Amino acid sequence: MKKVLNPFKFNQMNTPKDFEDVMKAAGMPFPVDENVDILFEPIQIGDKTVPNRICLQPCEGFDGNPDGSPSELDFRRYKRYAGGGAGMLWYESIAISEDGRCNPLQMVIRPSTVAEIKRMVDEANAVAVENFGRRPYNILQLTHSGRRSNDKNWQSTPLAVCENPYMDDHNSIDGSSGKITIATDDKIEEIIRGFIDGAILAHQAGFDAVDVKVCHEYILRELLSAFTRPGKFGGSFENRTRALFMIIDGIRKNLGNAIDICVRLNAYDCVPYPYGWGMKKEEGVMEPDLTEPIKLCQMLVERDVRLIDLSTMMPRYQPYGRGLMAEHEDGPEAEINPYKGTFDLLKATKEIKEAVPGGIFVCTGLTWLEQFGGNVTAGGINQGWFDLGGFGRQGFAYPDFVRDLKEHKTMFRNKCCMLCDKCYDLIQIGHCQTGCVMRDQEIYLSLYREKVQHKDTK
């Protein structure tokens, strides 16, 4: 990643109050609480209990085997997560089909892989039971990568739902783009069936819930912004949400209430209308408008899809300025301030939660706040901004931070994610397995040297 600003000296902030004051002076009044006890209050989802308020969010490890089954690195990752104490594990996105993989090492859920996926979940649960006497609430994120799809040779094979001048020239995770195919209605219906079949297999694998992924740059998210697409999956709000509700209704028809359904949803896209979701409906204007996201969340809750994790393209992008385009442009106007981006997303989460009181909301972006992520989680819950705190790559670096919050009432900065983006470099440049290069050097430092720096590691 590039042009990411770091204007704050976290090593000089000694207390949560220091952090709160610095951010408030910068125009970002994050919710902060020094007392983190609320993080360890359980929360009920239907007839299931989430043992605490920390969610480890889906971070694609690119660690699967070529056949789509989990590798030993996947087993290791989720044992570390479960053993670290998080109450909710949102397992990384698993493709519903071969052509929906974003890379040739992404896991795929299908009859031939479900037994190994189940073993991965069971072994992670066993570690949590051994350490804490209970297991986490486990969610499987299902996806079709759409524009982000790549074949077994890492060649970009983007499947889009409509043309998008802001995104058409950079679809693959490494910034490249192959020839775009526009999905037919028949293809979208095939993908819908794939999500339903994936949920059936997720139930067999022992997950508590399945996430119908509607975030970032993947195909169901793109359908939400398909204002320019003709036919039954584009144009009107009803048409743009049709595929999502067909999936939800199909899962219910096949499984009833045997598995919970949740969504990870963009609150807004950081891409202007008519090519972005949750944005002001004035062509080219970079400004959020949460009217449709609120309406969608209300409809989801009415269908008993109560757990909603709100994200955006990436938390570091603001829904103002250059938004997502800053990643692909040069010049000072393309600078990215991830703290403003994170604050905007948390503020939008607060606004949506207030408008949809029946929902249970997970926030996104807390890793950016380093050792104060737990304090902002506690403040956000106490002040009604969200219900659970979501941490992504913090889990790569510091899988036992939840234990430290419980036992020591703090997160230790010398264990936190360093925000260096080397984990992303492993994917974007190295096209290989990823994890924390700096805090998990035993596994990932040699990979970084070989695949990114092209050094001889022998």
C-alpha positions as CSV (number, residue, x, y, z in Angstrom):
1,M,0.0,0.0,0.0
2,K,1.2,3.6,-0.5
3,K,0.7,7.2,0.6
4,V,-0.7,6.2,4.0
5,L,-0.1,9.0,6.5
6,N,0.9,8.4,10.1
7,P,0.6,11.8,11.8
8,F,0.4,10.5,15.4
9,K,3.1,9.3,17.8
10,F,1.5,6.4,19.6
11,N,4.7,5.7,21.5
12,Q,4.2,9.0,23.3
13,M,0.6,8.3,24.3
14,N,0.8,6.7,27.8
15,T,-2.8,6.5,28.7
16,P,-6.2,6.2,27.0
17,K,-6.8,9.8,28.0
18,D,-3.7,10.8,26.1
19,F,-5.1,9.1,23.0
20,E,-8.5,10.6,23.4
21,D,-7.2,14.1,23.8
22,V,-4.9,13.8,20.7
23,M,-7.6,12.5,18.5
24,K,-10.2,15.0,19.7
25,A,-7.8,17.8,19.0
26,A,-7.5,16.4,15.5
27,G,-11.2,16.5,15.0
28,M,-11.8,12.8,15.7
29,P,-13.6,12.3,19.0
30,F,-13.4,8.5,19.2
31,P,-15.4,6.9,22.0
32,V,-12.9,5.9,24.7
33,D,-13.2,4.1,28.1
34,E,-10.3,3.3,30.4
35,N,-12.3,0.5,32.0
36,V,-12.5,-2.4,29.6
37,D,-14.6,-4.7,31.8
38,I,-17.6,-4.5,29.4
39,L,-15.6,-6.3,26.8
40,F,-16.1,-9.5,28.8
41,E,-19.8,-9.4,29.1
42,P,-21.5,-12.0,26.9
43,I,-24.0,-11.1,24.2
44,Q,-26.9,-13.3,23.0
45,I,-27.5,-14.1,19.3
46,G,-30.7,-16.1,19.1
47,D,-30.2,-19.2,21.3
48,K,-26.4,-18.9,21.2
49,T,-24.1,-16.9,23.5
50,V,-21.0,-15.1,22.4
51,P,-18.7,-15.2,25.4
52,N,-17.2,-11.7,25.0
53,R,-17.4,-8.6,22.8
54,I,-14.2,-9.1,20.8
55,C,-14.5,-10.3,17.2
56,L,-11.6,-11.4,15.1
57,Q,-12.6,-10.5,11.6
58,P,-11.9,-12.4,8.4
59,C,-8.4,-11.7,7.1
60,E,-7.6,-13.8,4.0
61,G,-4.4,-15.7,4.8
62,F,-3.9,-17.1,1.3
63,D,-2.8,-20.2,3.1
64,G,-5.1,-22.9,1.6
65,N,-4.1,-25.9,-0.4
66,P,-4.5,-25.9,-4.2
67,D,-7.5,-28.2,-3.9
68,G,-9.3,-25.6,-1.7
69,S,-8.8,-27.4,1.6
70,P,-7.2,-25.7,4.7
71,S,-3.5,-26.1,5.1
72,E,-1.5,-26.5,8.3
73,L,-1.1,-22.7,8.4
74,D,-4.8,-22.3,8.4
75,F,-5.1,-24.8,11.3
76,R,-2.4,-22.9,13.1
77,R,-4.0,-19.5,12.6
78,Y,-7.4,-20.5,14.0
79,K,-5.9,-22.4,17.0
80,R,-4.0,-19.3,17.8
81,Y,-7.1,-17.1,17.5
82,A,-9.3,-19.4,19.5
83,G,-6.6,-19.9,22.1
84,G,-6.1,-16.1,22.4
85,G,-9.6,-15.6,23.8
86,A,-11.7,-13.8,21.2
87,G,-15.4,-14.6,21.7
88,M,-16.3,-14.4,18.0
89,L,-14.2,-15.9,15.2
90,W,-15.2,-14.7,11.8
91,Y,-13.4,-17.2,9.6
92,E,-11.7,-15.8,6.5
93,S,-13.6,-15.8,3.2
94,I,-13.9,-19.2,1.6
95,A,-15.0,-19.3,-2.1
96,I,-18.2,-20.9,-3.1
97,S,-16.7,-22.1,-6.5
98,E,-13.5,-22.5,-8.3
99,D,-14.1,-19.5,-10.5
100,G,-14.8,-17.4,-7.4
101,R,-11.4,-17.7,-5.9
102,C,-9.4,-14.5,-5.5
103,N,-6.2,-16.5,-5.6
104,P,-5.1,-20.1,-6.2
105,L,-4.5,-20.6,-2.4
106,Q,-7.9,-19.4,-1.2
107,M,-10.0,-22.1,0.5
108,V,-13.1,-23.4,-1.4
109,I,-16.0,-25.0,0.4
110,R,-17.3,-28.0,-1.5
111,P,-18.0,-31.7,-0.6
112,S,-14.4,-32.7,-1.1
113,T,-13.1,-30.0,1.4
114,V,-15.8,-29.8,4.1
115,A,-14.4,-32.6,6.3
116,E,-11.0,-30.8,6.6
117,I,-12.8,-27.5,7.2
118,K,-14.8,-29.1,10.0
119,R,-11.6,-30.5,11.5
120,M,-10.1,-27.0,11.4
121,V,-13.1,-25.7,13.4
122,D,-13.1,-28.6,15.8
123,E,-9.4,-28.3,16.6
124,A,-9.7,-24.5,17.2
125,N,-12.7,-25.1,19.4
126,A,-10.8,-27.6,21.5
127,V,-8.0,-25.1,22.2
128,A,-10.5,-22.6,23.4
129,V,-12.2,-25.1,25.6
130,E,-8.9,-26.2,27.1
131,N,-7.9,-22.5,27.8
132,F,-11.2,-21.0,28.8
133,G,-13.8,-23.8,29.3
134,R,-15.9,-22.6,26.4
135,R,-15.6,-22.2,22.6
136,P,-16.1,-19.1,20.5
137,Y,-19.1,-18.3,18.2
138,N,-17.8,-19.3,14.8
139,I,-18.9,-17.7,11.5
140,L,-17.8,-18.7,8.0
141,Q,-17.6,-16.0,5.4
142,L,-18.7,-17.2,2.0
143,T,-17.7,-15.3,-1.1
144,H,-17.5,-15.1,-4.8
145,S,-14.6,-12.7,-5.6
146,G,-16.2,-11.3,-8.7
147,R,-13.9,-8.5,-9.9
148,R,-11.1,-9.9,-7.7
149,S,-11.1,-13.4,-9.2
150,N,-7.8,-15.0,-10.3
151,D,-7.2,-18.3,-11.9
152,K,-4.7,-21.0,-10.8
153,N,-1.8,-19.1,-12.4
154,W,-2.6,-15.8,-10.7
155,Q,-4.0,-14.4,-13.9
156,S,-6.8,-11.9,-13.3
157,T,-10.2,-13.2,-14.4
158,P,-12.6,-10.4,-13.3
159,L,-16.3,-11.0,-13.3
160,A,-18.2,-7.8,-12.9
161,V,-21.9,-6.9,-12.9
162,C,-21.5,-3.6,-14.7
163,E,-18.8,-1.3,-16.0
164,N,-17.2,1.0,-13.5
165,P,-14.8,3.7,-14.6
166,Y,-13.3,4.0,-11.1
167,M,-12.4,0.3,-10.8
168,D,-12.2,-1.3,-14.3
169,D,-8.4,-0.9,-14.6
170,H,-7.4,-2.4,-11.3
171,N,-9.4,-5.5,-10.3
172,S,-6.8,-8.0,-9.1
173,I,-5.4,-7.7,-5.6
174,D,-2.0,-6.8,-7.1
175,G,-3.5,-3.9,-9.0
176,S,-3.7,-5.5,-12.4
177,S,-6.8,-6.4,-14.4
178,G,-7.6,-9.0,-17.0
179,K,-10.4,-8.7,-19.5
180,I,-13.6,-8.0,-17.7
181,T,-16.6,-10.3,-18.2
182,I,-20.0,-8.9,-17.3
183,A,-22.0,-11.5,-15.5
184,T,-25.3,-12.5,-17.1
185,D,-28.5,-12.9,-15.0
186,D,-28.0,-16.7,-15.4
187,K,-24.5,-16.5,-14.0
188,I,-25.7,-14.4,-11.0
189,E,-28.4,-17.1,-10.3
190,E,-25.6,-19.7,-10.4
191,I,-23.7,-17.7,-7.9
192,I,-26.8,-17.4,-5.7
193,R,-27.1,-21.2,-5.7
194,G,-23.4,-21.5,-4.8
195,F,-23.9,-19.4,-1.7
196,I,-26.9,-21.5,-0.6
197,D,-25.0,-24.8,-1.2
198,G,-22.0,-23.3,0.7
199,A,-24.2,-22.5,3.7
200,I,-25.5,-26.1,3.7
201,L,-21.9,-27.3,3.8
202,A,-21.0,-24.7,6.5
203,H,-23.7,-26.2,8.7
204,Q,-22.1,-29.6,8.1
205,A,-18.7,-28.2,9.1
206,G,-20.1,-27.0,12.5
207,F,-20.3,-23.3,12.1
208,D,-22.7,-21.3,14.2
209,A,-23.4,-18.8,11.4
210,V,-22.7,-18.1,7.8
211,D,-21.8,-14.7,6.5
212,V,-23.2,-13.8,3.1
213,K,-20.3,-11.4,2.2
214,V,-21.5,-8.1,0.9
215,C,-18.5,-5.9,1.4
216,H,-15.2,-4.7,-0.1
217,E,-14.9,-5.1,-3.9
218,Y,-16.6,-8.5,-4.3
219,I,-19.6,-9.4,-6.4
220,L,-22.5,-9.2,-4.0
221,R,-21.3,-5.7,-2.9
222,E,-21.0,-4.7,-6.5
223,L,-24.6,-5.7,-7.1
224,L,-25.7,-3.2,-4.4
225,S,-24.1,-0.4,-6.5
226,A,-25.4,-1.7,-9.9
227,F,-27.4,1.5,-10.6
228,T,-26.4,1.2,-14.3
229,R,-27.1,-2.5,-14.8
230,P,-30.3,-3.4,-16.8
231,G,-32.6,-6.2,-15.8
232,K,-33.7,-7.8,-12.6
233,F,-30.4,-7.4,-10.7
234,G,-29.8,-3.7,-11.4
235,G,-31.2,-0.3,-11.2
236,S,-33.8,-0.1,-8.4
237,F,-33.1,-0.8,-4.8
238,E,-35.3,-3.9,-5.0
239,N,-33.3,-5.2,-7.9
240,R,-29.9,-4.4,-6.5
241,T,-30.7,-6.3,-3.3
242,R,-32.5,-9.1,-5.0
243,A,-29.6,-11.6,-5.0
244,L,-28.8,-11.1,-1.4
245,F,-32.4,-11.8,-0.3
246,M,-32.6,-14.8,-2.7
247,I,-29.6,-16.2,-0.9
248,I,-31.0,-15.6,2.5
249,D,-34.4,-17.0,1.6
250,G,-32.7,-20.0,0.0
251,I,-30.6,-20.8,3.1
252,R,-33.7,-20.6,5.3
253,K,-35.6,-22.9,2.9
254,N,-32.9,-25.5,3.1
255,L,-31.8,-25.2,6.7
256,G,-34.5,-23.3,8.6
257,N,-32.9,-21.9,11.8
258,A,-30.2,-24.6,12.0
259,I,-27.6,-22.0,11.2
260,D,-27.6,-18.3,11.8
261,I,-27.2,-15.9,8.9
262,C,-25.2,-12.7,9.1
263,V,-23.6,-10.2,6.7
264,R,-20.5,-8.2,6.4
265,L,-21.7,-5.1,4.6
266,N,-20.1,-1.9,3.3
267,A,-21.6,1.1,5.1
268,Y,-20.5,3.1,2.0
269,D,-18.2,2.4,-0.9
270,C,-15.8,5.5,-1.1
271,V,-16.7,5.5,-4.8
272,P,-19.0,8.1,-6.2
273,Y,-22.6,7.5,-7.5
274,P,-23.7,5.9,-9.8
275,Y,-20.9,3.4,-9.2
276,G,-20.8,3.4,-5.4
277,W,-23.2,2.1,-2.7
278,G,-24.1,4.3,0.3
279,M,-23.0,7.5,-1.5
280,K,-24.8,10.7,-2.2
281,K,-26.9,10.4,-5.4
282,E,-25.1,13.1,-7.3
283,E,-22.8,12.0,-10.0
284,G,-19.1,12.2,-9.0
285,V,-19.8,13.5,-5.5
286,M,-17.7,11.9,-2.7
287,E,-20.0,12.1,0.3
288,P,-21.8,9.3,2.1
289,D,-25.6,8.9,2.2
290,L,-26.6,6.2,4.6
291,T,-30.3,6.1,3.5
292,E,-30.1,2.9,1.5
293,P,-27.7,1.1,3.9
294,I,-30.0,1.9,6.8
295,K,-33.0,0.6,4.8
296,L,-31.1,-2.6,3.9
297,C,-30.1,-3.2,7.5
298,Q,-33.7,-2.7,8.6
299,M,-34.9,-5.3,6.1
300,L,-32.2,-7.7,7.2
301,V,-33.2,-7.5,10.8
302,E,-36.8,-8.1,9.8
303,R,-35.6,-11.3,8.3
304,D,-33.8,-12.2,11.5
305,V,-30.4,-11.5,10.0
306,R,-29.5,-9.5,13.1
307,L,-25.7,-9.7,13.2
308,I,-24.2,-7.1,10.8
309,D,-20.5,-6.2,10.5
310,L,-20.0,-2.8,8.9
311,S,-17.0,-2.2,6.8
312,T,-16.2,-0.2,3.6
313,M,-13.7,-0.9,0.7
314,M,-11.0,-0.6,3.4
315,P,-11.3,1.3,6.7
316,R,-8.4,3.5,5.8
317,Y,-10.4,5.2,3.0
318,Q,-12.6,8.1,3.7
319,P,-16.0,8.6,2.0
320,Y,-14.7,12.0,1.1
321,G,-11.8,13.4,-1.0
322,R,-10.4,10.8,-3.4
323,G,-11.7,7.8,-1.5
324,L,-10.8,4.5,-3.0
325,M,-9.1,6.2,-6.0
326,A,-6.3,7.6,-3.7
327,E,-4.8,4.1,-3.8
328,H,-4.3,4.3,-7.5
329,E,-3.4,8.0,-8.0
330,D,-0.4,10.2,-7.4
331,G,-0.1,13.6,-5.9
332,P,-0.9,15.2,-2.5
333,E,-4.7,14.9,-3.1
334,A,-4.3,11.2,-3.2
335,E,-2.9,10.9,0.4
336,I,-4.7,8.5,2.7
337,N,-5.3,9.3,6.4
338,P,-6.4,6.0,7.9
339,Y,-7.4,7.6,11.2
340,K,-9.9,9.8,9.5
341,G,-11.1,6.9,7.5
342,T,-11.5,4.7,10.6
343,F,-13.3,7.5,12.5
344,D,-15.7,8.1,9.6
345,L,-16.5,4.4,9.5
346,L,-17.1,4.1,13.2
347,K,-19.3,7.2,13.1
348,A,-21.3,5.7,10.3
349,T,-21.7,2.5,12.3
350,K,-23.0,4.5,15.2
351,E,-25.6,6.3,12.9
352,I,-26.8,3.0,11.4
353,K,-27.0,1.2,14.8
354,E,-29.1,4.1,16.1
355,A,-31.5,3.8,13.1
356,V,-31.7,0.0,13.4
357,P,-32.1,-0.8,17.1
358,G,-32.9,-4.5,16.5
359,G,-29.4,-5.1,15.0
360,I,-26.3,-6.4,16.6
361,F,-23.4,-4.5,15.0
362,V,-19.7,-5.2,14.8
363,C,-17.4,-2.3,13.9
364,T,-14.3,-2.5,11.7
365,G,-10.9,-0.7,11.7
366,L,-9.7,-1.0,15.4
367,T,-6.3,-2.3,14.5
368,W,-5.3,1.2,13.4
369,L,-5.7,2.4,17.0
370,E,-2.9,0.2,18.2
371,Q,-2.8,-0.3,22.0
372,F,-5.9,1.7,22.5
373,G,-8.1,-0.5,20.3
374,G,-9.6,-2.2,23.4
375,N,-10.4,1.2,25.1
376,V,-12.2,2.4,21.9
377,T,-14.1,-0.9,21.8
378,A,-15.2,-0.4,25.4
379,G,-16.1,3.2,24.8
380,G,-18.0,2.4,21.7
381,I,-20.1,-0.3,23.4
382,N,-20.8,1.9,26.4
383,Q,-21.7,4.9,24.3
384,G,-23.9,2.9,21.9
385,W,-21.8,3.1,18.8
386,F,-21.7,-0.7,18.2
387,D,-22.0,-4.0,20.1
388,L,-18.8,-5.8,19.4
389,G,-15.3,-4.6,18.4
390,G,-13.9,-6.0,15.2
391,F,-10.1,-6.5,14.8
392,G,-8.6,-7.8,11.5
393,R,-4.9,-8.0,11.1
394,Q,-4.3,-7.4,14.8
395,G,-5.1,-11.1,15.1
396,F,-2.2,-11.9,12.7
397,A,0.2,-10.0,14.9
398,Y,-1.2,-10.4,18.4
399,P,-3.6,-13.3,18.6
400,D,-3.7,-13.3,22.5
401,F,-4.5,-9.6,22.9
402,V,-8.0,-10.5,24.3
403,R,-6.3,-12.5,27.1
404,D,-4.1,-9.4,27.9
405,L,-7.2,-7.2,28.0
406,K,-8.9,-9.5,30.5
407,E,-5.9,-10.2,32.7
408,H,-4.0,-6.9,32.4
409,K,-6.8,-4.5,31.3
410,T,-4.6,-3.3,28.4
411,M,-3.1,-4.2,25.1
412,F,0.7,-4.0,25.0
413,R,2.1,-1.8,22.2
414,N,5.2,-4.0,21.7
415,K,2.9,-6.8,20.7
416,C,0.5,-4.9,18.5
417,C,0.3,-4.8,14.7
418,M,2.9,-2.3,13.5
419,L,0.8,-1.2,10.6
420,C,3.7,-1.8,8.2
421,D,1.6,-3.6,5.5
422,K,4.1,-6.3,5.0
423,C,1.3,-8.8,5.4
424,Y,-0.3,-7.2,2.4
425,D,3.0,-7.1,0.5
426,L,3.1,-10.9,0.8
427,I,-0.2,-11.1,-1.1
428,Q,0.2,-8.2,-3.5
429,I,3.8,-8.6,-4.4
430,G,4.7,-12.1,-3.3
431,H,1.5,-13.9,-4.3
432,C,1.9,-16.2,-1.4
433,Q,0.7,-17.1,2.1
434,T,0.4,-14.2,4.5
435,G,0.7,-13.4,8.2
436,C,2.6,-11.0,10.4
437,V,6.1,-10.7,9.2
438,M,7.3,-8.7,12.2
439,R,5.5,-10.4,15.1
440,D,5.4,-13.9,13.7
441,Q,8.8,-14.1,12.1
442,E,9.3,-17.8,12.6
443,I,6.8,-18.4,9.8
444,Y,6.6,-15.3,7.6
445,L,9.9,-13.5,7.7
446,S,11.6,-16.0,5.3
447,L,8.6,-15.9,3.0
448,Y,8.9,-12.1,2.9
449,R,12.6,-12.2,2.1
450,E,12.1,-14.7,-0.6
451,K,8.8,-13.7,-2.3
452,V,8.8,-9.9,-1.7
453,Q,12.5,-8.9,-1.4
454,H,13.7,-11.7,-3.7
455,K,16.6,-12.6,-1.4
456,D,18.2,-16.0,-1.2
457,T,17.0,-17.5,2.0
458,K,19.1,-20.7,1.9
